[in-house]
Amino acid sequence: MEQPLKVRASLRIVREDKLFGPGVAQLLEGVEQFGSLRRSAARMEMSYNKAWSVVHGCEEALGFALLERRIGGAGGGGAVLTEKAKALLARYQAFSKQAHEVLDEMAEEYFADLLDGR
């Protein structure tokens, strides 16, 4: 039995410029997991400066903060997601999941018969 067709799409929320997409979402997921933008960036093999630039640019485009930063000290620094960032990330994840499901169905509808019997 042949595997169903799947679509690989990179979904970004945009106005004139991009507002939010998979890269920022992955950074925020890492912050949730590790409590640190630096560790999240390292997991993605991205420099901390690049990660900070991505997050800061996204914050400016959105008009609200994504991270609450904690200054280092004896226990070390870190970051947590703001409530708005948590809501945005959850909605983006649900949106992305549903969009990919619909795109997969469309791929089957439009291409399955054409691509059968390669």
N, C-alpha and C positions, 0 to 999 in steps of 0.2 A: 504494500500500500504506500502510495506517495505521500510525502509530508505536505501539509497544506502550505500555501504561499503565505509569506509574512512580509510586512513592510518595515523597513528600518528608516525611521524619520527622526530628524532632530527638530523638536518643536520649541519655538520661541514665541513669547508674547511680545508684540511690538506695537508701537505707535509710529512715529517717524523713525526712531531708532529702537533697537531692542531694549526691552525692559527687563525680561527675565527668561532664562532658558536652562538647558540641562547642565551647563558648567557651573552656574551659580547654585543651582539646586544641589548638585553633587558636593560643592563646598559646604553648603548649609547642612546637608545630611552628615557630613564629616564633623562639623562643629557639634551637632547634636550627639553624635557618637563619642567623640573624644573630648569635648569641652574646650577645644582649642582650634583656632584658625590655622596656626602653624602646623599642627599635626594633620589637619584635614588637607592642607596644601601638600604636605609631604606624601600623604597617601596617594595623591593624584600626580605626584612627581612634578609639582609646580612650586616655584619659589614663593616664599612668604610675601615678598614685595608684589609679585604678580597677583597672588590671591587677594591681598589687601586692596590692590588697584581695581580688581574685578568687583569686589564687594562694594567698595566706595563708589565706583561708577554706577553700579546698580542702585545703591541707596540714593544717589543724586537723581537718577532717572525716575525712580519711584516716588521720591519725596518723603521717604521715611527710613528710619534706621532698621537694619536687619540684625545687627549684633549689639549686645551689651558687652563691653570689654571690661575685664578685671585686670588691674595692674598687678604685676608680679610682686613677689615678696617671699616670705618664708615658705608659703604653700604654693608659690608659683602663680603666674597669671593665667588667663584663659578667656573664654568667651562663651556666651550663651545666646540663643536666638531670642529676639524680641517676640512679643505676642503676635504682632503683625507678621513677622517673618515666619513664625510657626503656621499661622493661618494661610499665608501665601504658599508656603512649601506644601502643605497638605492639599490645598486646592490644585496646585500645579501637578502634584503626583497623581491625583484622581483624574484630572483632565487628561494628562498624558496617557494614563492607562486606558481610559475610555477611547481616546482618539486613536490609539494604536489598535484597539479591538475593532473599531469601525474601519480603519484603513486595511486591516487584514481581511475583513469580510469583503471589502471592495476589491482587493487584489484577487481574491478567489472569483468574484463575480466577473471581473473584467478580463482576467488573464488565464484562469485555470484551464479552460478548454484549448486555448491557443498553445499553452506550454505543456500539455499532456503528450506523452509519447515522444519525448525529445529525441 
